[in-house]
Amino acid sequence: MTTTAVPDTSGPITDAATADGDQGRAVPRFDSAVRIGSSELAELIAYLGADVVARDADNRHPFAEFEVLRAARLGALRLPIDQGGGGATLPELFETVIALGEADPNIAHSIRNHLNFTESLLRESDGPDARWLDEVRAGKLFGNSSTELSNKRAGRRNQDFESAVTRSDDGLRLNGIKFYSTGNLYADYLVVAVSGPDGKPARVVVPATRPGIVVEQDWDGIGQRFTGSGTTRYVDVAVTEDEFLSNGTYYGDLPYSATFPQLYLTAVIAGILRRVTTDAADLVRTKQRTFYHAVEGHPVDDPILQQTVGTLASTAYAAEALVLSAAQALSEAYAAHGSTDEAELSLRAASRSAKAKVVVDELALRAAGELFDVGGGTAARRSSHLDRHWRNIRTLAAHNPRTYKAKAIGANELTGEPLPTGAFF
């Protein structure tokens, strides 16, 4: 069990990192927020992915990498350039998520809640909560505490939480236990869903290092092992009135705020598929022997292996195309915020995102297995760490099973039954 302790890294990093596990690797320099399409962004992503196999082998969380990510202000990628951000459109953001998923799906997943929260602030940029964008600009990261382990239905609209902020002689105090706290290990602030002092749903934003907050490293998933997705405990945590968000619930009447994080997971899987293709090609190129009954004596000339790698590359391309098509639909819904077209466009984006997940999940799991067909016994060695791709995909896909997505899509196609508009859709 550890408490979060996030150093102030809002300024540029200029030295070789000294955090545990970095072993003196040269760290990129950042004097301002990385911009979409820039060489600095490419350099950052390359740095984050350079040591990913070693981190998996050493069972090491990417704390050092998050210091660099914070210094690069990657979390401000969606903010306009003239407002201190990276200037990314939504499709460009999802292209970046795919690239991050290829480099390290744990890091990519860990900032999902931050980027989703930032998206909600941008959609209401003239509202009282927009002040938190100043912290995003400064490179700070936001985590999320919503899910509680109970028998209540996941993603329900009636968001009654056992975690609560109550009044005491010492002022407002937050108490509760949250699970699936993805990214909280690396966050500067935590957005906590609670029952407010009046018993109504509320959300508060508190510093991650405030006394009484404990973020445990107890996530025991088979994949995505370093996303900080375990338990967050709040014990008599002091809360002030100005830390309450103006909107006490996560979801409104439209699914935009739920569709974004679901499409995000599919984008991470699309990124993993890119890495699967790269690893498959590397396996074939470095194979020193083949089977006596193989078609060709040299693996790179073997049409069977060529076909397998070609199929994997095509699968990765299809997954990316589906994600970016849905991201474009989401972008159009974003642009229509507050207009009469918003409802229709938001539902269209939700539908495209759901359809993408149904297809990509199935293709990705199969592709992660087919990777082993090109490597033989070498691919199955633990030292190769190629099993991490299947484990990561399986864990990401399990967040909301595609069977329920497919059912909702089918019912909508057959009878016009409306798609769900709460969480997980």
C-alpha positions as CSV (number, residue, x, y, z in Angstrom):
1,M,0.0,0.0,0.0
2,T,1.4,3.4,-0.9
3,T,0.1,6.9,-0.9
4,T,0.5,9.0,-4.0
5,A,3.4,11.4,-3.9
6,V,3.6,13.4,-7.1
7,P,6.4,15.8,-7.5
8,D,5.9,19.2,-9.1
9,T,6.9,18.7,-12.7
10,S,5.1,21.6,-14.3
11,G,8.4,23.0,-15.5
12,P,10.6,21.5,-18.3
13,I,12.7,18.4,-17.6
14,T,16.2,19.0,-18.8
15,D,18.3,16.2,-17.2
16,A,18.6,12.5,-17.4
17,A,15.9,11.0,-15.2
18,T,17.0,9.7,-11.8
19,A,13.7,8.0,-10.9
20,D,13.8,4.3,-10.1
21,G,14.0,2.2,-13.2
22,D,15.1,4.9,-15.6
23,Q,18.8,3.9,-15.3
24,G,20.1,7.2,-16.7
25,R,18.3,7.2,-20.0
26,A,18.3,10.5,-21.7
27,V,15.1,12.3,-21.1
28,P,13.5,14.6,-23.8
29,R,13.5,18.4,-23.1
30,F,10.2,20.2,-23.1
31,D,9.9,24.0,-22.7
32,S,6.2,24.1,-23.6
33,A,3.2,21.8,-24.3
34,V,3.8,19.3,-27.0
35,R,1.8,20.1,-30.1
36,I,-0.1,17.7,-32.4
37,G,2.0,16.5,-35.3
38,S,5.3,17.9,-33.8
39,S,8.6,16.2,-33.6
40,E,8.5,16.8,-29.8
41,L,5.3,14.7,-29.5
42,A,6.9,11.9,-31.6
43,E,10.0,12.0,-29.4
44,L,7.8,11.8,-26.2
45,I,5.9,8.8,-27.5
46,A,9.2,7.1,-28.5
47,Y,10.6,7.7,-25.1
48,L,7.5,6.3,-23.3
49,G,7.7,3.1,-25.4
50,A,11.4,2.5,-25.4
51,D,11.5,0.6,-22.1
52,V,8.1,-1.0,-22.1
53,V,9.3,-4.6,-22.3
54,A,11.8,-4.1,-19.5
55,R,9.0,-2.5,-17.4
56,D,6.8,-5.5,-17.9
57,A,9.7,-7.9,-17.1
58,D,10.6,-5.9,-13.9
59,N,7.0,-5.5,-12.8
60,R,7.7,-1.7,-12.6
61,H,5.1,1.1,-12.7
62,P,6.0,3.9,-15.1
63,F,6.4,6.7,-12.4
64,A,9.5,8.1,-14.1
65,E,7.8,8.1,-17.5
66,F,4.8,10.0,-16.0
67,E,7.2,12.7,-14.8
68,V,8.2,13.2,-18.4
69,L,4.7,13.1,-19.7
70,R,3.6,15.7,-17.2
71,A,6.5,18.0,-18.1
72,A,5.5,17.7,-21.8
73,R,1.9,18.7,-20.9
74,L,0.5,15.8,-22.9
75,G,-2.7,16.1,-20.9
76,A,-3.2,19.5,-22.6
77,L,-3.1,18.1,-26.1
78,R,-6.8,19.1,-26.8
79,L,-6.5,22.7,-25.6
80,P,-6.0,25.3,-28.3
81,I,-2.4,26.3,-29.0
82,D,-3.2,30.0,-28.1
83,Q,-4.4,28.7,-24.7
84,G,-1.3,26.8,-23.9
85,G,-2.3,23.4,-25.4
86,G,-1.4,21.1,-28.2
87,G,-4.2,22.1,-30.6
88,A,-5.4,18.6,-31.4
89,T,-8.8,17.9,-33.0
90,L,-10.7,14.9,-31.7
91,P,-9.6,12.6,-34.6
92,E,-6.0,13.8,-34.0
93,L,-6.3,13.1,-30.3
94,F,-7.4,9.5,-31.0
95,E,-4.6,9.1,-33.5
96,T,-2.3,10.0,-30.7
97,V,-4.0,7.5,-28.3
98,I,-3.4,4.8,-30.9
99,A,0.3,5.7,-31.1
100,L,0.5,5.7,-27.3
101,G,-1.3,2.3,-27.2
102,E,1.4,1.0,-29.6
103,A,4.2,2.4,-27.4
104,D,2.7,1.5,-23.9
105,P,-1.0,0.6,-23.5
106,N,-0.6,1.0,-19.7
107,I,0.4,4.7,-20.0
108,A,-2.2,5.3,-22.7
109,H,-5.0,3.8,-20.6
110,S,-3.8,5.6,-17.4
111,I,-4.5,9.1,-18.8
112,R,-8.0,8.2,-20.2
113,N,-9.8,9.6,-17.2
114,H,-7.7,12.8,-17.4
115,L,-8.5,13.3,-21.1
116,N,-12.2,12.6,-20.5
117,F,-12.4,15.1,-17.7
118,T,-10.6,17.7,-19.8
119,E,-13.0,17.0,-22.7
120,S,-15.9,17.7,-20.3
121,L,-14.3,21.0,-19.3
122,L,-13.8,22.0,-22.9
123,R,-17.4,21.4,-23.7
124,E,-18.4,23.8,-21.0
125,S,-15.5,26.2,-21.4
126,D,-17.7,29.2,-20.4
127,G,-18.9,27.5,-17.2
128,P,-17.6,27.8,-13.6
129,D,-15.6,24.5,-13.8
130,A,-13.4,25.8,-16.6
131,R,-11.0,27.1,-14.0
132,W,-9.6,23.6,-13.8
133,L,-8.3,24.0,-17.3
134,D,-5.5,26.2,-15.8
135,E,-4.3,23.1,-14.0
136,V,-4.4,21.1,-17.2
137,R,-2.4,23.8,-18.9
138,A,0.2,23.6,-16.2
139,G,0.7,19.9,-16.9
140,K,-1.3,18.5,-13.9
141,L,-3.1,15.2,-14.3
142,F,-6.6,14.3,-13.1
143,G,-7.6,10.9,-11.9
144,N,-11.1,9.5,-11.3
145,S,-12.9,7.8,-8.4
146,S,-16.3,6.6,-9.4
147,T,-16.8,2.9,-9.2
148,E,-17.7,1.2,-6.0
149,L,-17.8,-2.6,-5.4
150,S,-21.4,-3.3,-4.8
151,N,-24.4,-5.2,-6.2
152,K,-25.6,-2.0,-8.0
153,R,-25.7,-2.1,-11.7
154,A,-22.5,-0.7,-13.4
155,G,-23.0,2.5,-15.2
156,R,-26.4,3.2,-13.9
157,R,-27.9,6.6,-14.3
158,N,-29.1,6.7,-10.7
159,Q,-25.7,7.6,-9.3
160,D,-26.3,7.0,-5.6
161,F,-22.9,6.5,-4.0
162,E,-21.9,5.1,-0.6
163,S,-18.9,7.4,-0.6
164,A,-20.1,10.7,0.8
165,V,-19.1,14.3,1.8
166,T,-20.7,15.1,5.1
167,R,-20.6,18.1,7.4
168,S,-18.8,17.9,10.7
169,D,-17.6,20.2,13.5
170,D,-14.3,20.3,11.6
171,G,-16.0,21.2,8.2
172,L,-16.7,19.1,5.2
173,R,-15.2,15.6,5.2
174,L,-15.0,12.9,2.5
175,N,-15.2,9.2,3.3
176,G,-15.4,6.3,1.0
177,I,-13.7,3.5,-1.0
178,K,-13.4,3.4,-4.8
179,F,-12.2,0.7,-7.1
180,Y,-11.0,0.6,-10.7
181,S,-9.2,3.8,-10.0
182,T,-7.3,3.9,-13.3
183,G,-4.5,6.4,-13.4
184,N,-4.9,7.6,-9.8
185,L,-1.3,6.4,-8.9
186,Y,0.0,9.1,-11.3
187,A,-2.6,11.9,-10.8
188,D,-2.2,15.3,-9.2
189,Y,-6.0,15.7,-8.6
190,L,-8.8,13.2,-8.1
191,V,-12.4,13.7,-9.3
192,V,-14.5,11.9,-6.8
193,A,-18.2,11.0,-7.2
194,V,-20.0,11.1,-3.9
195,S,-23.3,11.7,-2.2
196,G,-23.2,15.3,-1.2
197,P,-24.0,16.9,2.2
198,D,-27.6,17.2,0.9
199,G,-27.8,13.6,-0.1
200,K,-27.7,14.4,-3.9
201,P,-25.1,13.2,-6.4
202,A,-22.0,15.4,-6.3
203,R,-18.4,15.5,-7.6
204,V,-15.5,17.0,-5.8
205,V,-11.9,17.7,-7.1
206,V,-9.3,17.1,-4.4
207,P,-5.4,17.1,-4.5
208,A,-4.2,13.5,-4.7
209,T,-1.7,14.1,-1.9
210,R,-4.2,15.5,0.6
211,P,-4.1,13.8,4.0
212,G,-6.5,10.9,4.3
213,I,-6.2,9.7,0.7
214,V,-4.5,6.4,0.0
215,V,-4.0,4.9,-3.5
216,E,-3.2,1.3,-3.2
217,Q,-1.2,-0.7,-5.8
218,D,-3.6,-3.7,-5.5
219,W,-4.8,-4.1,-9.1
220,D,-4.3,-7.8,-9.9
221,G,-5.6,-7.9,-13.5
222,I,-4.0,-10.3,-15.9
223,G,-3.2,-7.4,-18.2
224,Q,-2.9,-3.6,-18.0
225,R,-1.0,-4.3,-14.8
226,F,0.5,-0.9,-14.4
227,T,-2.5,1.4,-14.9
228,G,-3.0,2.0,-11.2
229,S,-6.5,0.6,-11.4
230,G,-6.9,-0.7,-7.9
231,T,-8.4,0.8,-4.7
232,T,-8.5,4.5,-3.6
233,R,-9.5,5.1,0.0
234,Y,-10.8,8.4,1.4
235,V,-10.7,8.7,5.2
236,D,-11.9,12.0,6.7
237,V,-10.5,13.9,3.8
238,A,-11.0,17.7,4.2
239,V,-13.1,19.2,1.4
240,T,-13.9,22.9,0.7
241,E,-17.0,24.3,-0.9
242,D,-15.1,25.6,-4.0
243,E,-13.9,22.0,-4.7
244,F,-17.4,20.9,-5.8
245,L,-18.0,20.7,-9.5
246,S,-21.1,22.6,-10.8
247,N,-22.4,19.4,-12.4
248,G,-22.8,16.7,-9.8
249,T,-23.2,13.8,-12.2
250,Y,-21.1,12.3,-15.0
251,Y,-23.7,11.9,-17.6
252,G,-26.4,14.1,-19.0
253,D,-29.2,13.3,-21.4
254,L,-26.8,12.5,-24.2
255,P,-24.1,9.8,-24.4
256,Y,-21.1,12.0,-25.4
257,S,-19.4,11.9,-22.0
258,A,-19.8,8.1,-21.9
259,T,-18.9,7.4,-25.6
260,F,-15.5,9.2,-25.4
261,P,-14.0,6.9,-22.8
262,Q,-15.4,3.8,-24.5
263,L,-14.0,4.7,-27.9
264,Y,-10.7,5.5,-26.1
265,L,-10.3,1.9,-25.0
266,T,-10.8,0.7,-28.5
267,A,-8.2,3.1,-29.7
268,V,-5.7,1.7,-27.2
269,I,-6.5,-1.8,-28.5
270,A,-5.9,-0.5,-32.1
271,G,-2.5,0.7,-30.9
272,I,-1.7,-2.7,-29.5
273,L,-2.5,-4.2,-32.8
274,R,0.1,-2.0,-34.5
275,R,2.7,-3.4,-32.0
276,V,1.5,-6.9,-32.7
277,T,2.2,-6.4,-36.4
278,T,5.7,-4.9,-35.7
279,D,6.6,-7.8,-33.3
280,A,5.4,-10.4,-35.8
281,A,7.5,-8.8,-38.6
282,D,10.5,-8.7,-36.3
283,L,10.0,-12.4,-35.4
284,V,10.0,-13.4,-39.0
285,R,13.0,-11.3,-39.9
286,T,15.1,-12.6,-37.0
287,K,14.1,-16.3,-37.3
288,Q,17.2,-18.4,-38.0
289,R,15.5,-21.6,-38.8
290,T,12.3,-23.0,-40.1
291,F,10.5,-26.3,-40.3
292,Y,11.8,-28.9,-42.7
293,H,8.5,-29.0,-44.4
294,A,8.2,-25.2,-44.8
295,V,7.5,-23.8,-48.3
296,E,10.8,-21.8,-48.2
297,G,14.1,-22.2,-46.5
298,H,14.3,-18.6,-45.4
299,P,11.4,-17.4,-43.1
300,V,11.1,-14.0,-44.8
301,D,10.5,-15.6,-48.1
302,D,7.9,-18.1,-46.8
303,P,4.5,-17.2,-48.3
304,I,2.7,-18.6,-45.3
305,L,4.5,-16.3,-42.9
306,Q,4.1,-13.4,-45.3
307,Q,0.4,-14.0,-45.4
308,T,0.1,-14.1,-41.6
309,V,2.0,-10.9,-41.2
310,G,0.0,-9.3,-44.0
311,T,-3.3,-10.3,-42.3
312,L,-2.0,-8.9,-39.0
313,A,-1.1,-5.6,-40.7
314,S,-4.5,-5.4,-42.4
315,T,-6.3,-6.1,-39.1
316,A,-4.3,-3.2,-37.4
317,Y,-5.3,-0.9,-40.3
318,A,-8.9,-1.9,-40.1
319,A,-9.0,-1.3,-36.4
320,E,-7.4,2.2,-36.8
321,A,-9.8,3.1,-39.6
322,L,-12.9,2.1,-37.5
323,V,-11.6,4.1,-34.5
324,L,-10.9,7.2,-36.5
325,S,-14.3,7.0,-38.3
326,A,-16.0,6.9,-34.9
327,A,-13.8,9.8,-33.7
328,Q,-14.9,11.9,-36.6
329,A,-18.5,11.3,-35.7
330,L,-17.7,12.2,-32.1
331,S,-16.0,15.4,-33.3
332,E,-19.1,16.4,-35.2
333,A,-21.2,15.8,-32.0
334,Y,-18.7,17.9,-30.1
335,A,-19.0,20.8,-32.6
336,A,-22.8,20.6,-32.4
337,H,-22.9,21.1,-28.6
338,G,-25.9,23.2,-27.6
339,S,-27.5,23.0,-31.1
340,T,-30.6,21.1,-32.3
341,D,-28.4,18.6,-34.0
342,E,-26.5,17.6,-31.0
343,A,-28.8,14.7,-29.9
344,E,-28.8,13.0,-33.3
345,L,-25.0,13.4,-33.8
346,S,-24.2,12.2,-30.3
347,L,-26.3,9.0,-30.8
348,R,-24.6,8.5,-34.2
349,A,-21.2,8.7,-32.5
350,A,-22.3,6.3,-29.8
351,S,-23.5,3.8,-32.4
352,R,-20.3,4.0,-34.5
353,S,-18.1,3.7,-31.3
354,A,-20.1,0.6,-30.2
355,K,-19.9,-1.0,-33.7
356,A,-16.1,-0.4,-33.7
357,K,-15.7,-2.1,-30.4
358,V,-17.7,-5.2,-31.4
359,V,-15.5,-5.8,-34.4
360,V,-12.1,-4.6,-33.1
361,D,-12.3,-6.7,-29.9
362,E,-12.8,-9.9,-31.8
363,L,-10.2,-9.1,-34.4
364,A,-7.7,-8.0,-31.8
365,L,-7.9,-11.1,-29.6
366,R,-7.6,-13.4,-32.7
367,A,-4.6,-11.4,-34.0
368,A,-2.8,-11.5,-30.6
369,G,-3.1,-15.3,-30.8
370,E,-2.0,-15.5,-34.4
371,L,1.2,-13.6,-33.5
372,F,2.5,-16.9,-32.1
373,D,2.0,-18.6,-35.4
374,V,4.9,-16.8,-36.9
375,G,7.4,-17.3,-34.1
376,G,7.0,-20.9,-33.0
377,G,8.5,-21.8,-29.7
378,T,10.6,-18.6,-29.6
379,A,7.4,-16.5,-29.4
380,A,6.1,-18.5,-26.5
381,R,9.1,-17.9,-24.2
382,R,8.3,-15.8,-21.2
383,S,11.4,-13.7,-22.0
384,S,9.7,-12.5,-25.2
385,H,6.8,-11.0,-23.3
386,L,4.6,-11.3,-26.3
387,D,1.8,-12.7,-24.2
388,R,1.3,-9.2,-22.8
389,H,-0.5,-8.2,-26.0
390,W,-3.3,-10.8,-25.5
391,R,-3.5,-10.1,-21.8
392,N,-3.7,-6.3,-22.3
393,I,-6.3,-6.7,-25.1
394,R,-8.4,-9.1,-23.1
395,T,-8.3,-6.8,-20.0
396,L,-9.3,-3.7,-22.0
397,A,-12.0,-5.5,-23.9
398,A,-13.5,-6.8,-20.6
399,H,-14.4,-3.3,-19.4
400,N,-17.8,-3.6,-21.1
401,P,-18.3,-6.9,-23.0
402,R,-19.0,-6.6,-26.7
403,T,-21.9,-9.0,-26.4
404,Y,-24.0,-6.3,-24.6
405,K,-22.9,-3.8,-27.3
406,A,-23.9,-6.1,-30.1
407,K,-27.3,-6.8,-28.5
408,A,-28.0,-3.1,-28.1
409,I,-27.0,-2.5,-31.7
410,G,-29.1,-5.3,-33.0
411,A,-32.2,-4.2,-31.1
412,N,-31.8,-0.7,-32.5
413,E,-31.5,-2.0,-36.0
414,L,-34.4,-4.4,-35.7
415,T,-36.9,-2.5,-33.6
416,G,-35.6,1.1,-33.3
417,E,-35.0,0.5,-29.6
418,P,-32.9,3.5,-28.4
419,L,-29.3,2.9,-27.6
420,P,-28.3,3.2,-23.9
421,T,-27.0,6.7,-23.0
422,G,-25.4,6.1,-19.6
423,A,-21.9,4.8,-18.8
424,F,-20.3,2.1,-20.9
425,F,-21.9,3.3,-24.1
